[in-house]
Amino acid sequence: MHELNAFDAAAILIVLAAGLGYLNYRVLKLPSTVGLTVMGTLASLLVIVYDHIVPSSTLSETLGGFLTDIDFSTTLMEGMLSFLLFAGAMHVDWSHMRKGAWPILFFSTIGVMISTAIVGFAFHYLTLLVGAPVPLVWCLVFGALISPTDPVAVMAVMKRAAMPDTLQATVAGESLFNDGVGVVVFGILISIAVGAEEFSLAHAAADFGREAIGGAVLGLVAGWIAFKAMHSIDEYNIEAMISLATVMGGYSLALALHVSGPVAMAVAGLMIGNAGVAHAMSDTTRDYVIKFWALIDEILNAVLFLLIGLEVIALAFEARYVAAGIGAILIVLAARAISVGVPLKAMKRMIDMGPLAFPTLLWGGLRGGISIALALSLPDSEIRTELLVATYFVVLFAVVVQGGSIGWLIARIKARNELDSPGGIEP
């Protein structure tokens, strides 16, 4: 039998994404991310059921081996993520983002840490309750990997949801930066959990500052160099390649320098998508570059959410793990409500984003591929299995239920408030 190489794996995923995407468009008519996740999950469940009905079947083993060969965690964190973050950041208007600067700064830093602590402690007691105890430090690791909202999932929702510009930029901006912060917090906690280092607040703060601030500085430098290069020429092919080089070179450099690649790509994408598009590109170049990154974004999104659906094959469906997973959904939603609700109320005099702010930030704070990638990167153990199941339940609920209903929710709230006070919501 022909052994799969990287090209074969990519070809299979693109063919599946294109075929299922077509089927979703013609038949299911669900939002693309939701449809591909649902169909990937159903395909995995059908394979599992078939193997139970036909004991001689090895379909689950074959699909599981295929997913293992792909290595979801490495593929996303050291490959796809750089492109997806840059492409997403390019479409965020920083004039709107500046209006929500304080909420973005708080939600993406302090908010992540508050949520990590709430989820960690609550999940620890939940695991004791369901008879599958997980040590507190590992529950805090789970809190760190599940607290950041996923920019890829959030951006996909933002494209469809009709909401005020400042609120949309705030939700998008938070998701762009809090995943970088979450990855840094996750790295610090995982080092403590495996005994690689003793906890020191000063050391943790230094690591956090180096990764987060270092990533932002690298993103500014990379974006500025790309901007100057684009500004000096007018050739859309070369300028598209410059943007591509910024992503691939910048992310590789971030990994080598041990600074946050996600933060670097978010900052570089904001620079190119705003200053670059406005001042460094002709109309023709602007059209080509934006469409180029829109295509990359669409292809990688399709593959990512298909993979999220297929990863169900790797789960161990023990009753106690399923109970922990269902409980984790409620815990994560409660932690999100506290970590955004309290600051919103405290900052109301500084910036009032209207009645849509809390429900949008709560229900639109989706978890996605980054959480699954971090869970898959945990060292092999029974704890990893339980945390992976809990992560998958939260992500599946977020993408399918929250992502599929956020547009309806926003429309209902807007309609109700327009009836109560016409013209009261920012257009």
Number of C-alpha atoms within 10 A of each C-alpha: 3 5 5 13 11 9 9 12 14 14 12 12 17 17 12 17 23 16 12 19 24 14 15 19 14 10 9 13 13 16 17 23 25 27 25 30 24 22 20 24 22 15 16 22 17 14 19 19 12 15 16 12 10 10 8 8 14 14 14 20 15 11 17 18 13 13 17 13 13 18 14 24 20 15 13 21 18 15 15 18 24 24 24 29 29 29 28 25 27 25 20 23 18 21 12 17 22 15 17 23 17 16 23 23 16 17 27 24 21 15 24 28 21 20 27 28 19 21 27 27 17 19 28 21 15 20 23 13 13 15 12 16 17 19 16 17 17 21 26 27 27 28 32 31 28 33 31 33 30 26 31 28 26 26 26 21 26 20 11 12 20 16 21 17 18 21 23 25 25 28 27 30 31 29 28 31 28 27 28 26 25 25 24 23 25 21 19 21 24 21 14 17 19 13 10 11 13 12 14 10 9 9 13 17 13 12 18 20 16 17 25 24 16 20 29 23 17 25 29 20 16 26 28 18 15 22 25 12 17 25 16 10 13 15 13 19 11 14 23 19 12 17 24 18 14 26 28 16 12 23 28 16 17 21 13 10 15 14 26 28 32 29 30 33 37 32 27 33 31 27 23 27 25 19 16 23 22 12 12 22 23 17 11 11 20 19 13 16 21 16 12 14 21 16 13 15 20 16 15 19 22 24 22 28 27 27 21 24 24 23 21 23 21 19 15 13 14 11 10 15 22 18 19 27 24 17 19 25 19 13 22 23 19 15 24 26 18 17 23 23 16 12 16 21 13 10 13 11 8 12 15 13 20 13 13 19 22 18 17 20 23 21 19 28 30 29 31 27 25 27 27 25 21 24 24 20 16 17 12 9 8 11 16 18 20 25 25 27 26 26 29 26 19 26 26 23 18 25 28 19 14 21 27 19 16 22 18 13 18 20 15 12 15 19 13 12 16 13 11 10 10 11 10 13 15 12 8
